[in-house]
């Protein structure tokens, strides 16, 4: 992922807070055996303690790919929107000469994957996931010896991704003047399509934190 200096995360806390703010769905990318394409799996994950916790169905083709190469990438993308050219045109040029772009936030985790098959270890992984996704505890006990989860555990495999490196990108025109970014955020809010509003909110957050980028 190419990251311009003005698109980089301010610090680890920025991308960590962004992930914690409900961005817990991404794509697991695994190199396949020689001659086969990579395997890409969209899935939820539970973050924590330098790890990403996932479970997938046992028939998923990703397992053979991981056994071939446990070095994987997990990518999370959000708060994205297409920015039309006229919105970015300088005041001294015709609006149609403006160059369009995409705004987005992206976090890429480089990880070492560990497959979990022990029933009790899988149950523990599921309990950790449920603590993240259903913190109210409104689910049956997750016990490998008791229904309903006990009879379903054989149908899944757990996956622990130990994070080796993190690259974060927040592409919101931070190198542009404050007036420009404020105007674009306002246009996004008024357009209100797809992820326009969370994109505008993220741009304004960056504006508050960064102000005007300087090399």
N, C-alpha and C positions, 0 to 999 in steps of 0.2 A: 504494500500500500504506500503510494507516494504521499508524503506529507510536507507541504510548504511550512516554513518557520511560523507563519502567522496562523496556521491551521492546527498547530500542535496543542495538546492538552497543557493547561497551565501548570498542572502538577498531578500526581497520582490521585489526589482527592477528587479532582474534577471527573475523571472517568469512573472512579469508584462510586461516587455519588450518582452519576448518570446511570450506571448499571443498577444500583440499588433502587432507583426511582422507577421500577417497573419494567426495565429493559432486560428481561430474562428469557428471551427467545432468540435463537440464532441458528447458524448453520455449522454443522460439524463437517469438516473437509479432511478426507483421508486419502492418501496415495494408494491406488490399487496396485496389484501385481503387474509386472512388466507386460506392456502391450495392452493393458486395460485402462479405461479412463478412471479418474479419481471418483470416489464415492462421496456424495454430498447429502447430508441428512438434516432437514429442518427439525428442530426440537427445542422444548423448554429445558432449562438448566437451573440448578440452585447453586449460587456462588457462596464462597466462604473459605477462609483459612488457606488462601493460595490454591484453591482447587475449584473445579466445576464438577457438579454431580449430575449424572444423566442416567436414565434407564431406557432401553429400547427393546423391541420385540426380538425374541430369539431368532426368527427367520430373517431378520434384517441382513442384507448383504454387507453391511459395514464391518461385521465381525471378522470376515476373512481378510478384509483390507487392513484392519488394525493389527491382526496377527502377522500380516506381512510387513507392516511398518507402523509402529506405535507412535511415531512422531506426527502430530496432527495440528490443524489450525481450527479454532472456533471463532466465528465472526458474528458480531452483533451490529446491526445497522438500524437506525431510527431517526426520527425527527427530520425527515427529508422532504424536499419540495423542489420542483422545477421553477427557476427564476427566469422569466422572459427577458429577451434582449432590451426592450424599451425601458424596463425597470432599472437597468444598469447603465444606460447611456449617460455620458457626461453632459452637463448643461450646454456645452459648446458644440455638440454634434446632434444630428437628427436622431430621434428616438429609434428609428429603424436601423441605425448603425450600432446600436448597443449589442453587446455580446452576451448571449444567455449563459446560464450555468446551473449547476445543481448545488443545493445546500444539503448537508447531511452530517450526522454524527456516526462514527464507526469505531468499534473497538475490536482489535484482533488479538486473540490469545494464542500464543505458541505453547503447545502442551505435549506432555508425555502421557499416553493413555494406558490405563490399567483396567483390565476386564475383571469384573467381580461376579463369581458364580456361586460362592458359598451362600446357602440360604439365609443364614443369620446375618452375614455381611450385607446381603441384598436388602434384607428387612431394615437394617440400620440405615442404609442409603435412602430407602423410601421414606423412613421416618424423618430424615433430615430434609428431604424434598418437601414432604408434607408440612413440616414446620415452617418452610419458606412460603409455600403456596396456599396452605390452609392453616394459618397460625392460630385460628380459633379452636383447632382440634376437633372439628366437626366431622370425624371419620372414625371408622372402626379401628380397634387396635391392630397394628401391623406386626403380626406374629407368624413365623413360618410354620407353626404347629396348629394354628387356629384359622377358621374361616373368618372373612372371605379371602383375605390376602394369602393365607397359607397355600390354598389350592391354585392360586394364580402365579405365585413366584416362579415356578419352573418355566413359565412361558416368557420370562424376560431375562435379560442379563444386565447387570449394573456396569457403569463406566465411570471411573474416576480420572479426571484430567488434571494432572499436576501442572500448574502454570509455570512455564520457564521464562516467558517474556510477554510483554504487553505493549502494543502500539495503538495509540488513540488519536483520532482525527476529528476535529470539529470545524467543518468547512462552512463558514458563514460570512465571508467577505471581511474578515477582521482587518485587512490592510486598507480598506476603503474608509472614507471620512465618516464621522459619526452621523452626520446628517443623512448620508446615503443609506447607511444601515438602518437608521430609525425609519426612514421612508419605506424601505423594503419590508421591514417588519409590519408596518402599518398596512401595506398593500396585501401582505400575506393574511393578516387578520381579517381584512375586509373580503378577500377572496374566499377564505374559509373552506377550501376544498381539500379532501384527504387529510394529510398531516400538516396542512398550512399553519394551523394555530400553534401546535407544539413546536413547529419549526421557528415560528416568530418568537415564541417564548424562549427558546434556546438561544436565538440570535440576541435577544435583549439581555439575557443572562450573561452572554459573552461580552456584550457591550458594557455592562456594569462592571465586569471583572477586568476586562482588558483595556477598555477605552480605545485609544488609537494605537495600533501596533507600530513600533519603531524597531529597526534592526539593531 
